[in-house]
Structure formats: structure tokens, C-alpha cells
């Protein structure tokens, strides 16, 4: 078969390819240049298949980069998003390899950024942060290692939260305060030992 026409699309970065006088497929200019597609060039079905596969890979890479544009993501988040979009396993694996090659994804780096933000902005405890990291696909050993770095001032964080929260329980009796405040701190991810220490200090 012969490429009889290459027509620019409204999107200046894409073209339409015509084979034997009929529209065949749309393509990015990048892939058209990469595969040396020119009018009056003879190509076979195998070559067309490789071109279309490269185009799909290009779309997958761009899709993943767009997903990463506003914040770091874990490898699992990328895979889940691309599966939902309908990309096949081979395409997804090549996209992951591409992202890792250029350091666009790194679960350890993600865990560091995520943990720092949750500690600084939300004052979450280690249990909650570790659970959330693992839920996003971070390996347990990495999650434990990163969270451990922020465990030294956990009591201070819990005390800061509790000191603010206890003001909303001013009309409750001691037992109710103890129960509500303890539940609040545990939901924020603090250990039983840490919560007990805070309650002994505040609820007298």
C-alpha cells in the first residue's frame, strides 16, 4: 500500500494519513517524523502496525505525564489510572519504564513528600500516614522507614490537636471528653500509648 496523502489536522501537531486514496488514521507529527512517513512511500501492514503502536505509546506517555502534572503519584496510582483509561498491560509497563528513566515517578520520594505534608498541614499520626501510603501502593518497608523519621515529635503533634479540639467539648463531662477526644486522636492516626498520654495530661 502507498501513502497517497499526509494532511495537517486543525491541531498543528497532528496529521491525517491517507493510504491508497483513503483516510487511514490520525497521527502525531512526532511519530510521523520518527517513522519517516512521506507521500508516495510504499509501506506494508506490519509497518502500519508498528506506527500505530508507537502512536498509542506516545498517547500513553502523554496521558501519564498529564496525570503527574499537579503532584507526585505512586506507581500504583499511575497503573490504576491507565487501566481505567483502557491502556493494555504492555503499553502501561513501557510507560512506567519511561517515567522511571526520567525520574518522573519514585515511590520513596512520593512517600517523603506525602508524609511531610500530612505531618505539617494535617498533623496526622504515624499509623494513619502509613496506612494511607500503603493504600496508595507504597511498599510497607518504605512506608515504615519514612514515617519513622517523623515519629519523634508525635506526642507534641497529638497534644497540639487535642488542646484545640478539647475546647469543643466544654459542655461534656469528664468521661465523655475522654471518650470523644480519644476517638478523635485515634482517627487521626495516633497510637494508643500516645493518645493515653495526652488524655492523662489534658483530661483531669
Backbone as CSV, one residue per row, in Angstrom:
resi,resn,N_x,N_y,N_z,CA_x,CA_y,CA_z,C_x,C_y,C_z
1,UNK,0.847,-1.199,0.000,0.000,0.000,0.000,0.883,1.250,0.000
2,UNK,0.307,2.366,-0.463,1.086,3.593,-0.618,0.454,4.745,0.181
3,UNK,1.332,5.561,0.774,0.865,6.786,1.419,0.592,7.793,0.302
4,UNK,-0.689,8.092,0.106,-1.052,8.977,-1.007,-1.233,10.426,-0.561
5,UNK,-1.421,10.629,0.754,-1.615,11.994,1.222,-1.329,12.089,2.711
6,UNK,-0.688,13.159,3.103,-0.500,13.478,4.526,-1.058,14.876,4.732
7,UNK,-2.179,14.954,5.440,-2.904,16.214,5.578,-2.852,16.725,7.016
8,UNK,-2.433,17.973,7.228,-2.402,18.525,8.592,-3.805,18.588,9.198
9,UNK,-3.904,18.314,10.492,-5.160,18.485,11.213,-5.248,19.924,11.722
10,UNK,-6.398,20.272,12.321,-6.526,21.596,12.944,-5.496,21.756,14.058
11,UNK,-5.252,20.652,14.748,-4.161,20.609,15.723,-2.848,20.520,14.942
12,UNK,-2.052,21.579,14.995,-0.845,21.653,14.168,0.173,20.570,14.470
13,UNK,0.006,19.873,15.606,0.954,18.818,15.974,0.513,17.436,15.489
14,UNK,-0.569,17.396,14.694,-1.080,16.110,14.218,-1.386,16.169,12.730
15,UNK,-1.360,14.980,12.118,-1.668,14.877,10.685,-2.585,13.678,10.445
16,UNK,-3.273,13.707,9.328,-4.066,12.564,8.878,-3.307,11.850,7.762
17,UNK,-3.265,10.529,7.849,-2.561,9.714,6.861,-3.571,9.027,5.941
18,UNK,-3.360,9.171,4.639,-4.222,8.520,3.652,-3.424,7.430,2.941
19,UNK,-4.018,6.234,2.874,-3.385,5.104,2.194,-4.222,4.722,0.985
20,UNK,-3.582,4.655,-0.161,-4.266,4.296,-1.410,-5.517,5.136,-1.640
21,UNK,-5.410,6.428,-1.316,-6.506,7.357,-1.586,-7.570,7.440,-0.518
22,UNK,-7.470,6.616,0.531,-8.474,6.600,1.592,-7.847,7.020,2.924
23,UNK,-8.658,7.759,3.737,-8.169,8.107,5.073,-7.906,6.828,5.858
24,UNK,-6.752,6.761,6.527,-6.384,5.554,7.283,-6.351,5.795,8.785
25,UNK,-5.631,6.828,9.203,-5.526,7.104,10.635,-4.915,8.477,10.875
26,UNK,-5.156,9.002,12.089,-4.520,10.235,12.521,-3.262,9.904,13.289
27,UNK,-2.326,10.858,13.304,-1.017,10.569,13.875,-0.369,11.863,14.365
28,UNK,0.441,11.739,15.402,1.211,12.909,15.832,2.358,13.133,14.858
29,UNK,2.735,14.384,14.700,3.868,14.703,13.822,5.142,14.011,14.290
30,UNK,5.282,13.920,15.611,6.470,13.286,16.181,6.651,11.864,15.661
31,UNK,5.553,11.098,15.659,5.627,9.709,15.189,5.785,9.660,13.665
32,UNK,5.135,10.586,12.980,5.266,10.629,11.520,6.724,10.859,11.119
33,UNK,7.399,11.775,11.822,8.812,12.031,11.544,9.681,10.833,11.942
34,UNK,9.363,10.276,13.096,10.168,9.158,13.603,10.165,7.980,12.628
35,UNK,9.008,7.736,12.009,8.891,6.594,11.094,9.017,6.999,9.618
36,UNK,9.477,8.235,9.384,9.773,8.724,8.029,8.601,8.544,7.066
37,UNK,7.412,8.896,7.531,6.230,8.768,6.685,6.170,9.944,5.703
38,UNK,6.162,9.635,4.417,6.124,10.652,3.369,5.162,10.205,2.277
39,UNK,4.613,11.174,1.584,3.724,10.844,0.472,4.482,10.059,-0.599
40,UNK,3.745,9.145,-1.208,4.273,8.259,-2.271,5.205,7.173,-1.744
41,UNK,5.249,7.018,-0.415,6.063,5.950,0.176,5.247,4.666,0.270
42,UNK,5.839,3.558,-0.128,5.191,2.240,-0.012,5.454,1.674,1.387
43,UNK,4.398,1.219,2.041,4.534,0.586,3.356,3.638,-0.647,3.404
44,UNK,3.956,-1.562,4.330,3.115,-2.759,4.466,2.345,-2.731,5.790
45,UNK,1.505,-3.731,5.983,0.651,-3.778,7.169,1.467,-3.851,8.453
46,UNK,2.580,-4.569,8.404,3.433,-4.697,9.583,3.989,-3.335,10.001
47,UNK,4.362,-2.537,8.999,4.908,-1.207,9.294,3.819,-0.311,9.886
48,UNK,2.619,-0.400,9.318,1.489,0.374,9.845,1.206,-0.014,11.296
49,UNK,1.256,-1.300,11.577,1.012,-1.784,12.935,2.025,-1.202,13.921
50,UNK,3.293,-1.162,13.522,4.339,-0.592,14.390,4.136,0.907,14.603
51,UNK,3.721,1.588,13.554,3.467,3.029,13.652,2.323,3.302,14.631
52,UNK,1.247,2.555,14.500,0.084,2.757,15.371,0.386,2.385,16.819
53,UNK,1.238,1.389,16.995,1.633,1.006,18.347,2.478,2.112,18.983
54,UNK,3.361,2.702,18.198,4.184,3.812,18.687,3.309,5.019,19.022
55,UNK,2.279,5.244,18.211,1.337,6.340,18.478,0.584,6.113,19.785
56,UNK,0.163,4.876,20.005,-0.536,4.546,21.258,0.380,4.728,22.462
57,UNK,1.650,4.337,22.294,2.610,4.507,23.378,2.830,5.986,23.671
58,UNK,2.883,6.775,22.626,3.045,8.216,22.771,1.872,8.815,23.543
59,UNK,0.673,8.386,23.199,-0.527,8.861,23.888,-0.499,8.452,25.358
60,UNK,-0.055,7.228,25.620,0.012,6.732,26.993,1.007,7.545,27.818
61,UNK,2.171,7.804,27.244,3.177,8.604,27.951,2.651,10.003,28.258
62,UNK,2.008,10.613,27.268,1.454,11.959,27.464,0.352,11.958,28.518
63,UNK,-0.467,10.912,28.494,-1.558,10.796,29.474,-0.995,10.694,30.896
64,UNK,0.039,9.892,31.059,0.657,9.726,32.377,1.316,11.024,32.843
65,UNK,1.985,11.708,31.938,2.644,12.975,32.292,1.613,14.029,32.709
66,UNK,0.486,14.051,32.036,-0.573,14.997,32.397,-1.112,14.678,33.790
67,UNK,-1.264,13.389,34.091,-1.731,12.952,35.407,-0.746,13.359,36.500
68,UNK,0.526,13.416,36.136,1.575,13.768,37.090,1.816,15.280,37.185
69,UNK,1.125,16.049,36.373,1.465,17.467,36.233,1.228,18.301,37.491
70,UNK,0.267,17.906,38.332,-0.021,18.753,39.503,0.558,18.240,40.814
71,UNK,0.957,16.976,40.865,1.610,16.470,42.079,2.243,15.100,41.809
72,UNK,3.091,14.663,42.746,3.709,13.341,42.652,2.650,12.254,42.799
73,UNK,2.858,11.147,42.111,1.967,9.986,42.207,2.798,8.729,42.442
74,UNK,2.163,7.706,42.992,2.840,6.422,43.143,2.692,5.619,41.851
75,UNK,3.516,4.589,41.743,3.431,3.707,40.586,2.037,3.087,40.492
76,UNK,1.482,2.679,41.632,0.144,2.070,41.655,-0.920,3.050,41.154
77,UNK,-0.819,4.303,41.544,-1.788,5.300,41.091,-1.736,5.459,39.576
78,UNK,-0.529,5.438,39.023,-0.365,5.542,37.573,-1.007,4.343,36.882
79,UNK,-0.691,3.151,37.370,-1.227,1.927,36.769,-2.751,1.905,36.843
80,UNK,-3.301,2.234,38.005,-4.761,2.228,38.171,-5.429,3.213,37.214
81,UNK,-4.838,4.394,37.086,-5.397,5.425,36.211,-5.357,4.990,34.750
82,UNK,-4.245,4.372,34.342,-4.098,3.957,32.949,-4.955,2.740,32.629
83,UNK,-5.108,1.845,33.596,-6.019,0.715,33.405,-7.448,1.203,33.195
84,UNK,-7.827,2.179,33.998,-9.181,2.742,33.889,-9.393,3.395,32.529
85,UNK,-8.338,3.966,31.977,-8.409,4.619,30.665,-8.456,3.594,29.532
86,UNK,-8.020,2.358,29.830,-8.107,1.302,28.833,-6.811,0.932,28.132
87,UNK,-5.679,1.435,28.614,-4.396,1.051,28.020,-4.062,-0.394,28.387
88,UNK,-3.435,-1.124,27.466,-3.107,-2.524,27.769,-1.830,-2.620,28.596
89,UNK,-1.587,-3.809,29.108,-0.500,-4.024,30.070,0.871,-3.695,29.488
90,UNK,1.113,-4.087,28.257,2.416,-3.829,27.632,2.677,-2.323,27.516
91,UNK,1.665,-1.584,27.085,1.786,-0.131,26.964,2.043,0.501,28.324
92,UNK,1.308,0.051,29.335,1.468,0.597,30.691,2.874,0.335,31.220
93,UNK,3.368,-0.882,31.031,4.710,-1.218,31.519,5.791,-0.366,30.851
94,UNK,5.625,-0.107,29.565,6.600,0.735,28.860,6.511,2.190,29.335
95,UNK,5.301,2.625,29.653,5.131,3.972,30.190,5.812,4.089,31.545
96,UNK,5.652,3.085,32.387,6.312,3.093,33.699,7.829,3.150,33.535
97,UNK,8.346,2.378,32.598,9.792,2.381,32.347,10.252,3.773,31.895
98,UNK,9.467,4.396,31.050,9.774,5.756,30.567,9.763,6.757,31.724
99,UNK,8.751,6.681,32.575,8.641,7.612,33.706,9.784,7.429,34.702
100,UNK,10.166,6.176,34.930,11.269,5.914,35.861,12.605,6.377,35.277
101,UNK,12.764,6.201,33.978,14.007,6.606,33.319,14.291,8.090,33.543
102,UNK,13.242,8.892,33.510,13.408,10.341,33.658,13.011,10.851,35.054
103,UNK,12.922,9.911,36.003,12.646,10.239,37.408,11.331,10.988,37.617
104,UNK,10.326,10.644,36.813,9.010,11.253,36.998,8.203,10.535,38.076
105,UNK,8.563,9.287,38.384,7.929,8.571,39.486,8.996,7.917,40.352
106,UNK,8.759,7.944,41.649,9.676,7.369,42.636,8.879,7.233,43.920
107,UNK,8.495,6.000,44.260,7.617,5.795,45.415,8.248,6.277,46.723
108,UNK,9.556,6.163,46.835,10.215,6.643,48.055,10.105,8.167,48.155
109,UNK,10.368,8.835,47.047,10.252,10.294,47.021,8.808,10.722,47.291
110,UNK,7.864,10.002,46.701,6.452,10.286,46.952,6.146,10.181,48.443
111,UNK,6.635,9.101,49.078,6.363,8.874,50.497,6.931,9.993,51.360
112,UNK,8.102,10.477,51.000,8.723,11.571,51.758,7.891,12.853,51.668
113,UNK,7.482,13.192,50.455,6.692,14.410,50.242,5.330,14.284,50.920
114,UNK,4.683,13.153,50.728,3.345,12.927,51.282,3.371,12.991,52.809
115,UNK,4.355,12.312,53.411,4.441,12.280,54.867,4.719,13.667,55.432
116,UNK,5.637,14.382,54.809,5.961,15.726,55.287,4.731,16.635,55.250
117,UNK,3.951,16.540,54.192,2.753,17.372,54.067,1.692,16.991,55.087
118,UNK,1.494,15.697,55.304,0.465,15.250,56.246,0.831,15.594,57.687
119,UNK,2.124,15.581,57.981,2.579,15.961,59.325,2.450,17.468,59.516
120,UNK,2.901,18.214,58.537,2.941,19.679,58.666,1.561,20.319,58.561
121,UNK,0.758,19.870,57.606,-0.520,20.523,57.355,-1.696,19.911,58.109
122,UNK,-1.697,18.585,58.253,-2.835,17.906,58.875,-2.544,17.400,60.286
123,UNK,-1.258,17.391,60.672,-0.861,16.894,61.997,-1.321,15.442,62.211
124,UNK,-1.229,14.626,61.172,-1.640,13.232,61.289,-0.589,12.410,62.021
125,UNK,-1.045,11.314,62.628,-0.146,10.409,63.327,0.423,9.350,62.396
126,UNK,1.422,8.642,62.886,2.151,7.669,62.067,1.267,6.553,61.530
127,UNK,0.354,6.036,62.365,-0.487,4.921,61.930,-1.324,5.312,60.717
128,UNK,-1.913,6.487,60.766,-2.778,6.959,59.676,-1.958,7.192,58.402
129,UNK,-0.816,7.835,58.542,0.005,8.128,57.366,0.505,6.843,56.717
130,UNK,0.966,5.907,57.526,1.458,4.645,56.987,0.349,3.896,56.254
131,UNK,-0.836,3.899,56.835,-1.978,3.232,56.191,-2.270,3.868,54.835
132,UNK,-2.278,5.200,54.787,-2.579,5.903,53.547,-1.506,5.660,52.486
133,UNK,-0.244,5.627,52.904,0.844,5.355,51.958,0.704,3.961,51.349
134,UNK,0.453,2.974,52.180,0.315,1.606,51.679,-0.915,1.479,50.779
135,UNK,-1.973,2.201,51.127,-3.182,2.173,50.315,-2.924,2.750,48.922
136,UNK,-1.940,3.649,48.815,-1.576,4.236,47.536,-0.526,3.404,46.805
137,UNK,-0.112,2.288,47.410,0.798,1.382,46.737,2.246,1.446,47.162
138,UNK,2.563,2.258,48.166,3.943,2.330,48.648,4.256,1.059,49.440
139,UNK,5.401,0.466,49.166,5.814,-0.751,49.859,5.867,-0.515,51.370
140,UNK,5.452,-1.524,52.138,5.376,-1.383,53.595,6.711,-0.980,54.217
141,UNK,7.807,-1.558,53.730,9.121,-1.250,54.302,9.498,0.210,54.065
142,UNK,9.167,0.731,52.885,9.444,2.135,52.577,8.562,3.039,53.419
143,UNK,7.272,2.697,53.511,6.341,3.497,54.309,6.796,3.563,55.763
144,UNK,7.191,2.428,56.319,7.633,2.379,57.724,8.881,3.225,57.931
145,UNK,9.816,3.105,57.011,11.080,3.845,57.118,10.851,5.354,57.084
146,UNK,10.034,5.817,56.153,9.793,7.255,56.005,9.009,7.802,57.190
147,UNK,7.966,7.094,57.587,7.127,7.547,58.705,7.926,7.625,60.002
148,UNK,8.848,6.691,60.170,9.666,6.648,61.376,10.453,7.947,61.560
149,UNK,10.840,8.584,60.451,11.613,9.822,60.531,10.837,10.948,61.210
150,UNK,9.503,10.838,61.172,8.663,11.909,61.701,7.994,11.538,63.029
151,UNK,8.461,10.460,63.636,7.801,9.964,64.851,8.293,10.630,66.133
152,UNK,9.413,11.331,66.072,9.996,11.894,67.296,9.084,12.904,67.991
153,UNK,8.408,13.731,67.209,7.568,14.768,67.812,6.082,14.425,67.731
154,UNK,5.775,13.133,67.682,4.380,12.711,67.545,3.534,13.143,68.743
155,UNK,4.082,13.019,69.928,3.330,13.425,71.124,2.994,14.907,71.067
156,UNK,3.938,15.725,70.644,3.699,17.163,70.549,2.596,17.478,69.543
157,UNK,2.588,16.752,68.412,1.534,16.972,67.406,0.172,16.594,67.957
158,UNK,0.126,15.455,68.626,-1.142,14.993,69.198,-1.626,15.972,70.260
159,UNK,-0.728,16.480,71.071,-1.099,17.434,72.121,-1.630,18.731,71.508
160,UNK,-1.006,19.170,70.430,-1.462,20.393,69.760,-2.890,20.223,69.238
161,UNK,-3.162,19.093,68.603,-4.505,18.816,68.096,-5.517,18.733,69.241
162,UNK,-5.138,17.993,70.287,-6.051,17.760,71.404,-6.373,19.050,72.152
163,UNK,-5.388,19.907,72.302,-5.588,21.177,73.010,-6.623,22.040,72.291
164,UNK,-6.612,22.006,70.977,-7.598,22.769,70.196,-8.961,22.082,70.228
165,UNK,-8.964,20.756,70.082,-10.219,20.013,69.973,-10.992,19.988,71.280
166,UNK,-10.310,19.946,72.389,-10.991,19.802,73.684,-11.903,20.992,73.980
167,UNK,-11.633,22.122,73.359,-12.468,23.313,73.567,-13.896,23.088,73.080
168,UNK,-14.069,22.199,72.108,-15.409,21.933,71.586,-16.204,20.981,72.476
169,UNK,-15.548,20.452,73.523,-16.225,19.527,74.445,-16.502,20.176,75.799
170,UNK,-16.532,21.490,75.860,-16.611,22.192,77.145,-17.893,21.893,77.921
171,UNK,-18.937,21.462,77.239,-20.195,21.165,77.931,-20.346,19.694,78.289
172,UNK,-19.330,18.892,77.990,-19.388,17.453,78.287,-18.718,17.140,79.612
173,UNK,-19.126,16.007,80.203,-18.465,15.604,81.446,-17.125,14.936,81.125
174,UNK,-16.386,14.609,82.164,-15.033,14.078,82.002,-15.005,12.796,81.171
175,UNK,-15.928,11.873,81.447,-15.942,10.601,80.723,-16.216,10.795,79.232
176,UNK,-17.154,11.707,78.941,-17.487,11.980,77.545,-16.298,12.614,76.821
177,UNK,-15.630,13.541,77.498,-14.458,14.185,76.909,-13.365,13.152,76.636
178,UNK,-13.143,12.303,77.615,-12.118,11.266,77.495,-12.392,10.385,76.284
179,UNK,-13.668,9.980,76.145,-14.056,9.082,75.054,-13.970,9.780,73.694
180,UNK,-14.526,10.979,73.606,-14.564,11.703,72.330,-13.163,12.124,71.876
181,UNK,-12.388,12.655,72.801,-11.059,13.129,72.450,-10.147,11.956,72.072
182,UNK,-10.297,10.850,72.806,-9.507,9.665,72.488,-9.830,9.123,71.109
183,UNK,-11.122,9.080,70.779,-11.540,8.611,69.467,-11.036,9.517,68.351
184,UNK,-11.084,10.812,68.619,-10.615,11.796,67.630,-9.135,11.593,67.324
185,UNK,-8.325,11.445,68.345,-6.884,11.279,68.149,-6.545,9.949,67.469
186,UNK,-7.282,8.909,67.827,-7.034,7.617,67.186,-7.385,7.660,65.708
187,UNK,-8.460,8.363,65.362,-8.832,8.501,63.947,-7.804,9.315,63.175
188,UNK,-7.116,10.186,63.860,-6.062,10.973,63.221,-4.776,10.174,63.061
189,UNK,-4.751,8.976,63.627,-3.626,8.081,63.375,-2.605,7.960,64.485
190,UNK,-2.989,8.332,65.712,-2.043,8.248,66.825,-2.205,6.936,67.579
191,UNK,-1.100,6.435,68.112,-1.092,5.154,68.799,-1.839,5.230,70.123
192,UNK,-2.227,4.075,70.626,-2.925,4.008,71.908,-2.080,4.617,73.022
193,UNK,-0.776,4.327,73.009,0.121,4.847,74.040,0.185,6.377,73.996
194,UNK,0.297,6.919,72.799,0.367,8.369,72.636,-0.936,9.026,73.059
195,UNK,-2.048,8.449,72.636,-3.367,9.000,72.984,-3.580,8.965,74.484
196,UNK,-3.206,7.875,75.115,-3.376,7.749,76.566,-2.571,8.795,77.312
197,UNK,-1.373,9.043,76.858,-0.507,10.039,77.486,-1.105,11.441,77.385
198,UNK,-1.648,11.762,76.217,-2.276,13.070,76.009,-3.517,13.216,76.886
199,UNK,-4.328,12.162,76.948,-5.558,12.224,77.749,-5.251,12.387,79.239
200,UNK,-4.215,11.713,79.709,-3.850,11.855,81.123,-3.425,13.268,81.440
201,UNK,-2.830,13.913,80.441,-2.333,15.277,80.652,-3.459,16.319,80.595
202,UNK,-4.411,16.120,79.668,-5.439,17.126,79.446,-6.738,16.903,80.222
203,UNK,-7.141,15.651,80.345,-8.430,15.345,80.982,-8.192,14.966,82.432
204,UNK,-8.286,15.942,83.293,-8.000,15.729,84.721,-9.253,15.900,85.559
